[in-house]
């Protein structure tokens, strides 16, 4: 699945034929839409990395210090 996705993106193609290696018969096409549908249907059945359940702050991604906030009612000069 990962290799097929990379091939679709890298080669800028829309469909990849899947061929039976023994009989060389055409089986089906892999498309962006089919990959997205598969992920939508089976995302919770696939193994997930441990960091997927951590917040961005816990992963030390982004800036969380010295942040200035501006609200709608504040006068900005």
Protein Blocks (a to p, Z undefined) as FASTA:
>chain_A
ZZmmmmmmmnopabdcdddfklopafbdcdfklmmmmmmmmmmmpccdfklmpcfklnop
ajfehiacddfklccZZ
